[in-house]
Amino acid sequence: MLRRPAAALLRSLTPHISGGVGANSRRLPPLIVPSILARFLSTPTSPFSSPPPSSAAGRDEDADDGENPGVSGDDGARLSISVDRSGLYNPPDHSHEPSSDSDLVKHLKSIIKFRSGPISIAEYMEEVLTNPQSGFYMNRDVFGGSGDFITSPEVSQMFGEGSAKFVDFTKALNINLVECSPTLQKVQYNTLKCEDEPVADGKRTVSKLCGAPVCWHASLEQVPSGSPTIIIAHEFYDALPIHQFQKASRGWCEKMVDLAEDSSFRFVLSPQPTASLIYLSKRCKWASSEELEKVEHIEVCPKAMELTEQITDRISSDGGGALIIDYGKDGIVSDSLQAIRKHKFVDILDEPGSADLSAYVDFASIRHSALEASEDVSVHGPINQSQLLGSLGINFRVEALLKNCTEEQAEALRTGYWRLVGDGEAPFWEGPDDQTPIGMGTRYLAMAIVNKKQGTPVPF
């Protein structure tokens, strides 16, 4: 296919090679001419090269192209041309075998390859948990015994009792749920026994449990403002994306997620300073030198700082308060990121999107963020969950419930009570060892942010 243009190109060069016609033409030294011709006459060695043409083919082509005026016919030699393709790029064979990678894994790998470098753990968490198509929370019910973990309200009815006794409070409620997962919105809709009712401008959703209207929002900013607000953030902060930093010889370096040679995920340290170092600097400013000397790793959650500032601004302007309940500590969090799948801990980088990712909540960071955001709020706690529920009367409630129940119900109440307020393994358990109730009473902490006009909340 390429022989004819190549022959034409050579014809255009031959007047300069062999003398040609005209006063300005010049003849190259004899030793150079054979070497140039040899390049075009050499037999190709590439398996992709065209075979040398037969003499008949050469005669037909020369007849089509006309007589070459630059080649002497004294020896009767005819010019033939072949193209050496050995230097051309040979792409690897394309595999049509289906990849075992999930869509989310392919997406994460494409981000890393596109940037030619690693991504932060915060971005990894955000994609794994809330990617619209494949995020862990987006398309499944992750709660309960059949899910991946159990939360306090599912342990026992005693965790959420109390507000129904205050009729005026219940009548004044407007429930606004901040939830980005369509699947979990449906779960909440059913749990609250919601129904849609026609109104003048369309319809509204009402919970038949308390008669309060219910709305869903993707973020706190979308929740209507202007009225006193009670914000409850129960196991919400622990799923916010964190940045991890590790102390190295060159100083604090951010821990990142990269691809290894075999295309698996791995942790690496950023070779250059990252933009999130500004949040590390802010967090270290709130810590003592003694506290910083004890740690080799620090987790920082910028979104927790920003969310706390939003909550504080709203409470400062509208009144009300916020109750934050989560597992964490009142100080620097060192290295707490974990993955849970079907109630078991798994590797953080294993099958992204199939396990929940969460980290301990830095309650000290929440406190400092709130106090710096406004002078009109006060911060109380943290206290542990056992102290919180004890102050709210859970001991009296369990005693009252035990008086009128079956033995099976009593066992469930005792188990639930221990899980909510106990510490470690339950001493009364007589069932299978792998089902021993583990108390969360000291692992979970509670903190309140309130408008100063509201005074001190009762449990604190």
Secondary structure, 3 states (H helix, E strand, C coil): CCHHHHHHHHHHHHHHHHCCCCCCCCCCCCCHHHHHHHHHHCCCCCCCCCCCCCHHHHHHHHHHHCCCCCCCCCCCCCCCCCCCCCCCCCCCCCCCCCCCCCHHHHHHHHHHHHHCCCEEHHHHHHHHHHCCCCCCCCCCCCECCCCCECCHHHHCHHHCCCHHHCHHHHHCCCEEEECCCHHHHHHHHHHCCEEEEEECCEEEEEECCCCCEEEEECCHHHCCCCCCEEEEEECCHHHCCCEEEEEECCEEEEEEEEECCCCCEEEEECCCCCCCHHHHHHHHHCCCHHHHHCCCEEEECHHHHHHHHHHHHHHHHHCEEEEEEEEEECCCCCCCCEEEECCEEECCCCCCCCCEEECCEEHHHHHHHHHHHCCCEEEEEEEEHHHHHHHCCHHHHHHHHHCCCCHHHHHHHHHHHHHHHCEEECCCCCCCHHHCCEEECCCEEEEEEEEHHHCCCCCC
